[in-house]
């Protein structure tokens, strides 16, 4: 798929599971399971549900990615992805040897952005649809030594101008995603950056269910700095924003020379009592 992007229908429609034939759900579960898109445990749980539950988005998305022409499938809403996958199976046949198996190094990421309250939920048709749209939409990546850096960049924890992944970025990511991270036993107190990156890489490649919150926003900080004449535009570079923060906070504030951008923003929020954007509320 072009640039690893996944297509989605922004409007979140009502669940269609009640109108789907349970036998058809189990047909797709069988195909996904036999070709590596489900773990043995996932397959057993779905079969035990007797067609009352659909596979997760990541399972179906990977199947479509490997078996449909690029930019020709939708991964959200889930019922739409399911119907497209099932139509493909019905067209080619359950027992066909044409299905591509799931590669172990394919990663599917679902960013979760700030929903922005009722206005965005009304606009996009639901809470999950709003979070997905504001997060930038799901995407695919192949595992590589740069996997963690690429994902943290796409989720806005690091900027393209940054030299690479830093420990504060990893810790902020883990802090904002603590519920999911806790399931993977990642020691975020580790001082070894290489160890932190390796741990996150294992997390990102260990499960098809990769749903992660994006970084918080800095709109209000930028507007506050602009109002005080410390940056010339709200689209100023991160380096200029950090410089403006240093000037506003004064000499008494100790920000390291190589301070992590979001650490500087957080320090400014604490000192100036500038809240995060309303759009970042969940």
Backbone as CSV, one residue per row, in Angstrom:
resi,resn,N_x,N_y,N_z,CA_x,CA_y,CA_z,C_x,C_y,C_z
1,UNK,0.850,-1.189,0.000,0.000,0.000,0.000,0.882,1.234,0.000
2,UNK,0.509,2.214,-0.721,1.303,3.419,-0.884,1.625,4.062,0.448
3,UNK,2.934,4.238,0.724,3.407,4.885,1.947,2.910,4.206,3.208
4,UNK,2.484,2.949,3.096,2.051,2.222,4.270,0.763,2.737,4.876
5,UNK,-0.032,3.502,4.119,-1.260,4.053,4.669,-2.402,3.043,4.562
6,UNK,-3.309,3.105,5.512,-4.512,2.287,5.466,-5.709,3.194,5.239
7,UNK,-6.606,2.781,4.388,-7.776,3.595,4.107,-8.850,3.348,5.153
8,UNK,-9.616,4.391,5.482,-10.713,4.221,6.409,-11.876,5.090,6.003
9,UNK,-13.060,4.607,6.322,-14.264,5.396,6.154,-14.461,6.147,7.458
10,UNK,-14.364,7.479,7.427,-14.336,8.264,8.655,-15.583,8.062,9.512
11,UNK,-16.747,8.010,8.893,-17.965,7.874,9.678,-18.047,6.473,10.272
12,UNK,-18.176,6.417,11.589,-18.262,5.150,12.298,-19.715,4.696,12.293
13,UNK,-20.004,3.610,11.595,-21.378,3.147,11.475,-21.721,2.188,12.608
14,UNK,-23.008,1.972,12.870,-23.419,1.055,13.928,-22.881,-0.341,13.682
15,UNK,-22.575,-1.100,14.741,-22.066,-2.459,14.576,-23.020,-3.309,13.742
16,UNK,-22.460,-4.108,12.834,-23.278,-4.915,11.948,-23.252,-6.397,12.324
17,UNK,-22.619,-6.737,13.454,-22.417,-8.137,13.795,-23.744,-8.900,13.890
18,UNK,-24.826,-8.212,14.340,-26.103,-8.898,14.508,-26.700,-9.311,13.171
19,UNK,-26.341,-8.605,12.111,-26.908,-8.906,10.797,-26.000,-9.826,9.984
20,UNK,-24.827,-10.153,10.502,-23.901,-11.014,9.789,-24.171,-12.473,10.143
21,UNK,-24.113,-13.320,9.154,-24.309,-14.741,9.386,-23.136,-15.294,10.181
22,UNK,-23.431,-15.939,11.302,-22.356,-16.455,12.157,-21.493,-17.475,11.438
23,UNK,-22.118,-18.261,10.551,-21.340,-19.238,9.793,-20.298,-18.551,8.919
24,UNK,-20.653,-17.383,8.375,-19.717,-16.649,7.533,-18.563,-16.074,8.354
25,UNK,-18.873,-15.652,9.572,-17.811,-15.174,10.461,-16.809,-16.294,10.698
26,UNK,-17.308,-17.486,10.956,-16.428,-18.622,11.229,-15.642,-19.046,9.987
27,UNK,-16.214,-18.837,8.809,-15.477,-19.126,7.564,-14.243,-18.244,7.477
28,UNK,-14.421,-16.946,7.752,-13.282,-16.039,7.689,-12.284,-16.343,8.801
29,UNK,-12.783,-16.671,9.986,-11.896,-17.042,11.095,-11.020,-18.232,10.692
30,UNK,-11.604,-19.201,9.999,-10.858,-20.382,9.559,-9.740,-19.998,8.595
31,UNK,-10.056,-19.136,7.621,-9.048,-18.713,6.642,-7.934,-17.917,7.330
32,UNK,-8.308,-16.986,8.188,-7.304,-16.190,8.899,-6.422,-17.078,9.766
33,UNK,-7.026,-18.025,10.450,-6.262,-18.901,11.335,-5.293,-19.790,10.592
34,UNK,-5.736,-20.364,9.476,-4.873,-21.285,8.725,-3.714,-20.586,8.039
35,UNK,-3.803,-19.268,7.857,-2.745,-18.550,7.155,-1.967,-17.601,8.069
36,UNK,-2.094,-17.811,9.366,-1.222,-17.107,10.307,-1.666,-15.724,10.725
37,UNK,-2.895,-15.335,10.400,-3.363,-14.001,10.778,-3.994,-13.981,12.170
38,UNK,-4.161,-15.149,12.762,-4.632,-15.283,14.132,-3.684,-16.190,14.896
39,UNK,-3.464,-15.895,16.160,-2.723,-16.830,17.004,-3.646,-18.014,17.311
40,UNK,-3.060,-19.085,17.811,-3.880,-20.244,18.167,-4.927,-19.869,19.212
41,UNK,-4.516,-19.021,20.164,-5.444,-18.613,21.215,-6.578,-17.763,20.653
42,UNK,-6.230,-16.811,19.770,-7.258,-15.965,19.159,-8.243,-16.813,18.355
43,UNK,-7.719,-17.757,17.607,-8.588,-18.611,16.789,-9.521,-19.424,17.674
44,UNK,-8.981,-19.981,18.764,-9.800,-20.792,19.667,-10.903,-19.953,20.315
45,UNK,-10.567,-18.728,20.717,-11.558,-17.860,21.361,-12.661,-17.458,20.388
46,UNK,-12.290,-17.160,19.144,-13.290,-16.773,18.149,-14.182,-17.951,17.775
47,UNK,-13.592,-19.134,17.685,-14.399,-20.317,17.376,-15.341,-20.634,18.534
48,UNK,-14.868,-20.432,19.768,-15.712,-20.667,20.934,-16.884,-19.680,20.986
49,UNK,-16.674,-18.491,20.418,-17.737,-17.476,20.389,-18.796,-17.799,19.342
50,UNK,-18.542,-18.824,18.529,-19.518,-19.315,17.544,-20.027,-18.237,16.593
51,UNK,-19.107,-17.348,16.173,-19.476,-16.346,15.185,-20.109,-15.100,15.756
52,UNK,-20.137,-14.986,17.095,-20.739,-13.792,17.713,-19.748,-12.646,17.839
53,UNK,-18.459,-12.906,17.581,-17.430,-11.872,17.677,-16.599,-11.850,16.401
54,UNK,-16.176,-10.650,16.007,-15.320,-10.495,14.836,-13.856,-10.472,15.255
55,UNK,-12.954,-10.873,14.357,-11.521,-10.707,14.641,-11.201,-9.229,14.836
56,UNK,-10.081,-8.942,15.468,-9.667,-7.558,15.671,-9.302,-6.907,14.332
57,UNK,-9.303,-5.575,14.328,-8.977,-4.832,13.119,-7.612,-5.224,12.566
58,UNK,-6.613,-5.367,13.432,-5.271,-5.691,12.976,-5.207,-7.011,12.227
59,UNK,-5.983,-8.016,12.678,-6.000,-9.314,12.008,-6.520,-9.185,10.582
60,UNK,-7.657,-8.513,10.441,-8.279,-8.379,9.122,-7.466,-7.432,8.239
61,UNK,-6.937,-6.356,8.835,-6.168,-5.388,8.055,-4.950,-6.041,7.405
62,UNK,-4.243,-6.868,8.154,-3.063,-7.536,7.599,-3.454,-8.499,6.476
63,UNK,-4.561,-9.198,6.668,-5.036,-10.116,5.626,-5.331,-9.358,4.344
64,UNK,-6.028,-8.235,4.464,-6.353,-7.436,3.283,-5.091,-6.847,2.658
65,UNK,-4.173,-6.386,3.487,-2.929,-5.785,2.988,-2.159,-6.783,2.120
66,UNK,-2.140,-8.037,2.547,-1.349,-9.048,1.843,-2.084,-9.699,0.675
67,UNK,-3.400,-9.461,0.574,-4.159,-10.191,-0.437,-5.031,-9.330,-1.340
68,UNK,-4.954,-8.013,-1.172,-5.737,-7.097,-1.992,-4.803,-6.061,-2.595
69,UNK,-5.137,-5.602,-3.800,-4.328,-4.575,-4.458,-4.246,-3.326,-3.585
70,UNK,-3.085,-2.697,-3.559,-2.863,-1.503,-2.735,-3.934,-0.449,-2.986
71,UNK,-4.339,0.210,-1.870,-5.325,1.298,-1.914,-6.708,0.849,-2.374
72,UNK,-6.983,-0.451,-2.275,-8.273,-0.971,-2.718,-9.081,-1.587,-1.579
73,UNK,-8.720,-1.275,-0.340,-9.484,-1.833,0.763,-9.578,-0.833,1.914
74,UNK,-10.563,-1.058,2.762,-10.833,-0.208,3.922,-10.654,-1.045,5.182
75,UNK,-10.064,-0.463,6.222,-9.857,-1.203,7.471,-10.782,-0.749,8.587
76,UNK,-11.483,0.355,8.391,-12.378,0.861,9.417,-13.557,1.550,8.756
77,UNK,-14.791,1.343,9.249,-15.197,0.569,10.413,-14.934,-0.929,10.235
78,UNK,-14.858,-1.643,11.350,-14.494,-3.049,11.329,-15.475,-3.884,10.518
79,UNK,-16.782,-3.593,10.642,-17.752,-4.392,9.902,-17.543,-4.267,8.395
80,UNK,-17.086,-3.080,7.931,-16.843,-2.883,6.512,-15.608,-3.672,6.056
81,UNK,-14.572,-3.667,6.899,-13.374,-4.458,6.596,-13.721,-5.944,6.562
82,UNK,-14.549,-6.373,7.526,-14.964,-7.777,7.568,-15.716,-8.159,6.297
83,UNK,-16.665,-7.334,5.892,-17.448,-7.651,4.704,-16.572,-7.730,3.461
84,UNK,-15.563,-6.853,3.379,-14.672,-6.883,2.215,-13.815,-8.142,2.230
85,UNK,-13.316,-8.511,3.415,-12.501,-9.722,3.524,-13.333,-10.962,3.212
86,UNK,-14.561,-11.001,3.709,-15.424,-12.152,3.464,-15.781,-12.264,1.984
87,UNK,-16.054,-11.123,1.347,-16.361,-11.145,-0.087,-15.187,-11.705,-0.878
88,UNK,-13.976,-11.355,-0.450,-12.778,-11.855,-1.122,-12.661,-13.365,-0.962
89,UNK,-12.938,-13.854,0.247,-12.880,-15.291,0.507,-13.945,-16.031,-0.299
90,UNK,-15.148,-15.466,-0.349,-16.224,-16.108,-1.114,-15.919,-16.115,-2.607
91,UNK,-15.207,-15.094,-3.073,-14.859,-15.013,-4.495,-13.792,-16.036,-4.873
92,UNK,-12.752,-16.159,-4.043,-11.621,-17.030,-4.384,-11.767,-18.448,-3.846
93,UNK,-12.558,-18.592,-2.777,-12.739,-19.912,-2.191,-11.931,-20.094,-0.922
94,UNK,-12.498,-20.837,0.020,-11.868,-21.046,1.322,-10.581,-21.852,1.200
95,UNK,-10.584,-22.864,0.329,-9.455,-23.792,0.269,-8.389,-23.387,-0.744
96,UNK,-8.504,-22.205,-1.311,-7.547,-21.796,-2.335,-6.124,-21.732,-1.797
97,UNK,-5.176,-22.005,-2.671,-3.769,-21.892,-2.284,-3.193,-20.548,-2.731
98,UNK,-4.091,-19.618,-3.077,-3.650,-18.308,-3.551,-3.474,-17.306,-2.417
99,UNK,-3.917,-17.647,-1.203,-3.806,-16.702,-0.091,-2.370,-16.528,0.353
100,UNK,-1.946,-15.288,0.518,-0.626,-15.019,1.077,-0.692,-15.141,2.588
101,UNK,0.271,-15.828,3.151,0.311,-15.995,4.608,0.769,-14.701,5.277
102,UNK,0.469,-14.581,6.543,0.822,-13.379,7.288,2.321,-13.350,7.587
103,UNK,3.041,-12.351,7.120,4.471,-12.245,7.427,4.669,-11.794,8.875
104,UNK,5.654,-12.330,9.535,5.863,-12.026,10.947,6.389,-10.617,11.164
105,UNK,6.934,-10.003,10.106,7.536,-8.677,10.277,6.641,-7.542,9.782
106,UNK,5.370,-7.820,9.530,4.427,-6.770,9.137,3.763,-6.200,10.390
107,UNK,3.806,-4.875,10.529,3.271,-4.208,11.718,2.130,-3.275,11.301
108,UNK,1.028,-3.351,12.021,-0.132,-2.495,11.773,-0.351,-1.618,13.002
109,UNK,-0.351,-0.300,12.807,-0.488,0.643,13.921,-1.783,1.449,13.777
110,UNK,-2.523,1.523,14.862,-3.731,2.348,14.899,-3.511,3.506,15.877
111,UNK,-3.170,4.707,15.388,-2.989,5.854,16.274,-4.330,6.304,16.849
112,UNK,-4.319,6.711,18.099,-5.531,7.220,18.740,-5.279,8.666,19.128
113,UNK,-5.881,9.582,18.405,-5.718,10.995,18.694,-6.768,11.490,19.669
114,UNK,-6.674,12.768,20.007,-7.644,13.382,20.899,-8.998,13.450,20.206
115,UNK,-10.045,13.018,20.883,-11.365,13.011,20.256,-11.922,14.417,20.088
116,UNK,-11.555,15.350,20.997,-12.003,16.735,20.865,-13.433,16.983,21.304
117,UNK,-13.998,16.066,22.075,-15.327,16.292,22.613,-16.448,16.002,21.630
118,UNK,-17.653,16.438,21.997,-18.865,16.089,21.258,-18.847,16.584,19.812
119,UNK,-18.265,17.764,19.576,-18.267,18.316,18.219,-17.582,17.368,17.240
120,UNK,-16.403,16.875,17.609,-15.697,15.958,16.716,-16.388,14.603,16.644
121,UNK,-16.970,14.154,17.763,-17.671,12.879,17.721,-18.872,12.957,16.788
122,UNK,-19.557,14.099,16.805,-20.671,14.289,15.874,-20.164,14.381,14.438
123,UNK,-19.059,15.051,14.265,-18.507,15.243,12.924,-18.075,13.921,12.292
124,UNK,-17.399,13.073,13.093,-16.846,11.839,12.542,-17.743,10.626,12.754
125,UNK,-18.783,10.781,13.567,-19.737,9.691,13.704,-19.508,8.769,14.877
126,UNK,-18.628,9.125,15.797,-18.405,8.269,16.957,-17.075,8.557,17.608
127,UNK,-16.915,8.084,18.837,-15.709,8.354,19.615,-14.471,7.724,18.980
128,UNK,-14.580,6.455,18.593,-13.404,5.783,18.022,-13.040,6.369,16.664
129,UNK,-14.057,6.685,15.865,-13.791,7.270,14.551,-13.118,8.628,14.699
130,UNK,-13.551,9.427,15.688,-12.939,10.739,15.911,-11.485,10.587,16.339
131,UNK,-11.227,9.664,17.260,-9.852,9.439,17.708,-8.950,8.960,16.589
132,UNK,-9.488,8.103,15.728,-8.687,7.591,14.617,-8.393,8.684,13.596
133,UNK,-9.410,9.490,13.301,-9.212,10.573,12.335,-8.214,11.597,12.856
134,UNK,-8.348,11.992,14.122,-7.442,12.979,14.708,-6.039,12.408,14.915
135,UNK,-5.944,11.096,14.996,-4.633,10.466,15.147,-3.873,10.326,13.845
136,UNK,-4.552,10.603,12.731,-3.881,10.535,11.438,-4.187,9.288,10.639
137,UNK,-4.919,8.362,11.221,-5.292,7.144,10.501,-4.288,6.019,10.686
138,UNK,-4.736,4.771,10.567,-3.849,3.612,10.737,-2.842,3.492,9.600
139,UNK,-1.750,2.775,9.870,-0.724,2.590,8.838,0.021,1.284,9.059
140,UNK,0.692,0.830,7.994,1.483,-0.396,8.017,2.961,-0.048,7.943
141,UNK,3.760,-0.868,8.599,5.219,-0.752,8.529,5.817,-2.153,8.514
142,UNK,7.031,-2.245,7.971,7.782,-3.495,8.071,8.800,-3.344,9.200
143,UNK,8.966,-4.398,9.961,9.914,-4.363,11.068,11.314,-4.056,10.546
144,UNK,12.028,-3.205,11.278,13.394,-2.818,10.917,14.025,-2.176,12.143
145,UNK,15.340,-1.930,12.111,15.981,-1.256,13.239,15.412,0.141,13.494
146,UNK,14.758,0.742,12.480,14.184,2.077,12.624,12.702,2.056,12.997
147,UNK,12.175,0.874,13.314,10.743,0.756,13.565,10.269,1.678,14.684
148,UNK,10.938,1.667,15.818,10.502,2.474,16.967,10.562,3.957,16.633
149,UNK,11.649,4.389,16.000,11.778,5.800,15.634,10.647,6.214,14.692
150,UNK,10.343,5.371,13.710,9.305,5.710,12.744,7.937,5.819,13.414
151,UNK,7.627,4.881,14.292,6.327,4.901,14.960,6.218,6.101,15.890
152,UNK,7.248,6.384,16.681,7.202,7.542,17.583,7.098,8.852,16.799
153,UNK,7.705,8.877,15.623,7.582,10.062,14.774,6.152,10.196,14.249
154,UNK,5.573,9.094,13.778,4.208,9.137,13.255,3.194,9.491,14.347
155,UNK,3.513,9.117,15.578,2.621,9.420,16.702,2.955,10.760,17.356
156,UNK,3.932,11.476,16.771,4.276,12.856,17.131,5.052,12.989,18.451
157,UNK,5.710,11.932,18.875,6.541,12.032,20.081,7.930,12.578,19.755
158,UNK,8.362,12.420,18.525,9.617,13.006,18.073,9.379,13.677,16.734
159,UNK,10.227,14.642,16.413,10.102,15.413,15.187,11.105,14.901,14.168
160,UNK,10.849,15.171,12.895,11.758,14.722,11.843,13.138,15.343,11.982
161,UNK,13.216,16.483,12.686,14.501,17.141,12.873,15.305,16.540,14.026
162,UNK,14.648,15.714,14.837,15.365,15.086,15.951,16.383,14.089,15.427
163,UNK,17.464,13.932,16.150,18.505,13.014,15.712,18.094,11.559,15.802
164,UNK,17.152,11.242,16.655,16.726,9.862,16.837,15.860,9.743,18.070
165,UNK,15.637,8.516,18.491,14.819,8.267,19.672,15.597,8.653,20.920
166,UNK,14.918,9.300,21.867,15.547,9.631,23.148,14.723,9.003,24.272
167,UNK,15.372,8.785,25.410,14.704,8.131,26.531,13.449,8.874,26.984
168,UNK,13.458,10.233,27.075,12.233,10.928,27.484,11.054,10.682,26.541
169,UNK,11.326,10.552,25.231,10.243,10.282,24.274,9.635,8.913,24.533
170,UNK,10.484,7.937,24.789,9.998,6.589,25.078,9.184,6.593,26.362
171,UNK,9.672,7.298,27.375,8.966,7.316,28.664,7.636,8.049,28.561
172,UNK,7.591,9.140,27.776,6.330,9.851,27.608,5.328,8.964,26.866
173,UNK,5.797,8.268,25.841,4.930,7.337,25.121,4.369,6.291,26.073
174,UNK,5.235,5.732,26.911,4.805,4.698,27.854,3.844,5.264,28.900
175,UNK,4.098,6.500,29.319,3.224,7.145,30.299,1.822,7.335,29.740
176,UNK,1.739,7.792,28.504,0.433,8.051,27.892,-0.280,6.758,27.483
177,UNK,0.460,5.679,27.410,-0.123,4.393,27.030,0.107,3.342,28.111
178,UNK,0.082,3.794,29.365,0.489,2.924,30.468,-0.366,1.664,30.584
179,UNK,-1.665,1.767,30.314,-2.539,0.594,30.454,-2.121,-0.528,29.510
180,UNK,-1.841,-0.182,28.265,-1.427,-1.202,27.296,0.022,-1.643,27.514
181,UNK,0.878,-0.688,27.833,2.291,-1.015,28.050,2.456,-1.970,29.225
182,UNK,1.622,-1.789,30.263,1.739,-2.625,31.465,1.529,-4.101,31.166
183,UNK,0.834,-4.400,30.066,0.598,-5.794,29.695,1.843,-6.453,29.113
184,UNK,2.849,-5.627,28.791,4.052,-6.159,28.135,5.292,-6.138,29.034
185,UNK,5.125,-5.754,30.292,6.228,-5.776,31.268,7.439,-4.969,30.812
186,UNK,7.198,-3.751,30.310,8.284,-2.867,29.900,8.754,-2.068,31.111
187,UNK,10.034,-2.124,31.422,10.599,-1.378,32.548,10.982,0.018,32.075
188,UNK,10.092,0.985,32.271,10.344,2.343,31.784,11.341,3.094,32.656
189,UNK,11.713,2.530,33.787,12.721,3.182,34.635,14.133,2.867,34.165
190,UNK,14.239,1.978,33.196,15.552,1.593,32.666,16.267,2.818,32.096
191,UNK,17.517,2.992,32.459,18.292,4.146,31.991,18.973,3.876,30.659
192,UNK,18.966,2.621,30.253,19.641,2.237,29.014,18.716,2.451,27.830
193,UNK,19.014,3.450,26.979,18.150,3.781,25.850,18.029,2.609,24.895
194,UNK,19.124,1.932,24.649,19.105,0.792,23.738,18.143,-0.279,24.242
195,UNK,18.135,-0.470,25.553,17.229,-1.453,26.138,15.774,-1.026,26.018
196,UNK,15.493,0.278,26.203,14.133,0.793,26.065,13.617,0.625,24.635
197,UNK,14.471,0.961,23.671,14.080,0.849,22.262,13.832,-0.615,21.894
198,UNK,14.695,-1.502,22.366,14.523,-2.928,22.080,13.215,-3.451,22.680
199,UNK,12.893,-2.975,23.892,11.654,-3.407,24.541,10.437,-2.933,23.755
200,UNK,10.470,-1.675,23.295,9.345,-1.163,22.511,9.224,-1.888,21.171
201,UNK,10.346,-2.200,20.571,10.297,-2.925,19.293,9.631,-4.284,19.480
202,UNK,9.918,-4.950,20.593,9.264,-6.229,20.874,7.761,-6.040,21.054
203,UNK,7.380,-4.958,21.709,5.951,-4.670,21.911,5.256,-4.466,20.569
204,UNK,5.861,-3.659,19.708,5.231,-3.311,18.431,5.111,-4.504,17.488
205,UNK,5.946,-5.511,17.658,5.925,-6.667,16.761,5.295,-7.899,17.403
206,UNK,4.786,-7.760,18.623,4.317,-8.939,19.351,2.848,-9.246,19.162
207,UNK,2.067,-8.284,18.689,0.623,-8.472,18.624,0.045,-7.664,17.469
208,UNK,-1.045,-8.158,16.860,-1.688,-7.378,15.798,-2.514,-6.215,16.339
209,UNK,-2.713,-6.173,17.653,-3.565,-5.150,18.255,-2.708,-3.981,18.735
210,UNK,-2.331,-3.116,17.817,-1.419,-2.010,18.112,-2.193,-0.697,18.081
211,UNK,-2.829,-0.376,19.180,-3.652,0.830,19.307,-2.971,1.741,20.327
212,UNK,-2.419,2.908,19.852,-1.593,3.742,20.722,-2.016,5.207,20.659
213,UNK,-2.000,5.854,21.823,-2.327,7.276,21.894,-1.199,8.121,21.309
214,UNK,-1.580,9.136,20.567,-0.600,10.087,20.048,-0.172,11.044,21.163
215,UNK,0.863,11.818,20.904,1.352,12.778,21.894,0.331,13.898,22.086
216,UNK,0.364,14.527,23.268,-0.548,15.646,23.504,-0.160,16.829,22.617
217,UNK,-1.024,17.825,22.554,-0.826,18.938,21.633,-0.210,20.151,22.331
218,UNK,0.375,21.038,21.517,1.055,22.217,22.065,0.477,23.521,21.536
219,UNK,-0.748,23.477,21.020,-1.346,24.664,20.404,-1.383,25.861,21.359
220,UNK,-1.816,25.623,22.588,-1.964,26.748,23.509,-0.621,27.344,23.909
221,UNK,0.386,26.496,24.030,1.722,27.003,24.339,2.210,27.888,23.202
222,UNK,2.030,27.429,21.984,2.467,28.210,20.826,1.720,29.548,20.749
223,UNK,0.417,29.518,20.971,-0.354,30.765,20.929,0.072,31.718,22.052
224,UNK,0.390,31.159,23.212,0.833,31.993,24.334,2.182,32.647,24.032
225,UNK,3.088,31.874,23.438,4.395,32.421,23.068,4.257,33.484,21.984
226,UNK,3.375,33.254,21.022,3.144,34.233,19.957,2.580,35.527,20.547
227,UNK,1.626,35.402,21.461,1.005,36.565,22.082,2.033,37.401,22.831
228,UNK,3.062,36.733,23.365,4.104,37.436,24.108,5.297,37.816,23.238
229,UNK,5.173,37.624,21.924,6.216,38.048,21.002,7.474,37.212,21.021
230,UNK,7.366,35.979,21.477,8.555,35.137,21.603,8.741,34.184,20.425
231,UNK,7.733,34.028,19.620,7.867,33.345,18.337,7.090,34.186,17.320
232,UNK,7.447,34.063,16.060,6.828,34.916,15.038,5.592,34.303,14.412
233,UNK,5.391,33.006,14.605,4.253,32.305,14.026,3.973,31.051,14.839
234,UNK,2.729,30.618,14.850,2.388,29.402,15.594,2.969,28.154,14.942
235,UNK,3.438,28.283,13.713,4.064,27.140,13.038,5.589,27.184,13.158
236,UNK,6.086,27.935,14.130,7.538,28.028,14.351,8.143,26.652,14.590
237,UNK,9.421,26.530,14.297,10.105,25.261,14.500,10.145,24.912,15.985
238,UNK,10.361,23.675,16.288,10.435,23.262,17.687,11.610,23.940,18.395
239,UNK,12.701,24.142,17.665,13.856,24.811,18.261,13.490,26.236,18.680
240,UNK,12.729,26.936,17.837,12.304,28.297,18.165,11.329,28.308,19.337
241,UNK,10.461,27.299,19.394,9.514,27.207,20.509,10.264,26.996,21.821
242,UNK,11.243,26.103,21.807,12.031,25.848,23.020,12.766,27.114,23.446
243,UNK,13.316,27.840,22.477,13.998,29.091,22.797,13.036,30.088,23.425
244,UNK,11.809,30.161,22.882,10.802,31.047,23.452,10.420,30.636,24.862
245,UNK,10.341,29.336,25.085,10.028,28.828,26.428,11.128,29.220,27.413
246,UNK,12.387,29.097,26.990,13.503,29.481,27.864,13.392,30.956,28.255
247,UNK,13.082,31.792,27.274,12.974,33.228,27.550,11.807,33.534,28.487
248,UNK,10.703,32.880,28.274,9.534,33.143,29.088,9.717,32.657,30.528
249,UNK,10.336,31.504,30.680,10.505,30.947,32.018,11.614,31.632,32.795
250,UNK,12.583,32.218,32.093,13.638,32.960,32.771,14.820,32.110,33.169
251,UNK,15.815,32.774,33.676,17.095,32.120,34.006,16.967,31.130,35.146
252,UNK,15.963,31.288,35.976,15.828,30.394,37.130,15.363,28.997,36.778
253,UNK,14.943,28.794,35.556,14.467,27.478,35.141,15.584,26.717,34.446
254,UNK,15.848,25.538,34.936,16.947,24.739,34.389,16.436,23.778,33.322
255,UNK,16.545,24.173,32.082,16.232,23.277,30.975,17.552,22.875,30.331
256,UNK,17.825,21.586,30.243,19.083,21.139,29.626,19.244,21.683,28.213
257,UNK,20.485,21.819,27.789,20.746,22.315,26.437,20.054,21.459,25.385
258,UNK,20.072,20.150,25.609,19.459,19.229,24.646,18.089,18.746,25.135
259,UNK,17.341,19.637,25.774,16.059,19.260,26.372,15.113,18.635,25.340
260,UNK,14.418,17.597,25.758,13.397,16.959,24.928,12.244,17.938,24.757
261,UNK,11.786,18.108,23.527,10.794,19.129,23.216,9.593,19.089,24.149
262,UNK,9.003,17.913,24.310,7.787,17.826,25.105,8.042,18.027,26.593
263,UNK,9.275,17.787,27.044,9.624,18.107,28.429,9.619,19.618,28.634
264,UNK,10.115,20.361,27.628,10.094,21.820,27.696,8.658,22.340,27.675
265,UNK,7.829,21.747,26.812,6.422,22.157,26.738,5.722,21.884,28.067
266,UNK,5.979,20.717,28.656,5.361,20.377,29.934,5.809,21.338,31.037
267,UNK,7.101,21.714,31.025,7.608,22.658,32.028,6.924,24.013,31.879
268,UNK,6.695,24.415,30.643,6.009,25.685,30.383,4.566,25.629,30.873
269,UNK,3.914,24.506,30.612,2.544,24.339,31.078,2.462,24.428,32.600
270,UNK,3.421,23.795,33.270,3.423,23.796,34.733,3.632,25.198,35.288
271,UNK,4.582,25.947,34.722,4.931,27.268,35.245,3.909,28.331,34.859
272,UNK,3.420,28.248,33.636,2.510,29.266,33.133,1.040,28.899,33.328
273,UNK,0.810,27.682,33.831,-0.548,27.170,34.014,-1.321,27.242,32.697
274,UNK,-0.645,26.805,31.659,-1.281,26.721,30.346,-1.744,25.276,30.179
275,UNK,-3.040,25.104,30.035,-3.562,23.742,29.933,-3.357,23.190,28.534
276,UNK,-3.474,21.886,28.440,-3.446,21.264,27.125,-4.714,21.624,26.384
277,UNK,-4.650,21.553,25.070,-5.794,21.965,24.252,-7.040,21.197,24.650
278,UNK,-8.213,21.866,24.628,-9.462,21.140,24.873,-9.598,19.944,23.941
279,UNK,-9.020,20.092,22.751,-9.122,18.989,21.766,-8.331,17.774,22.171
280,UNK,-7.502,17.891,23.211,-6.727,16.731,23.643,-7.402,15.984,24.771
281,UNK,-8.568,16.438,25.184,-9.287,15.728,26.236,-9.817,14.423,25.677
282,UNK,-9.903,13.448,26.536,-10.401,12.132,26.124,-11.685,11.803,26.848
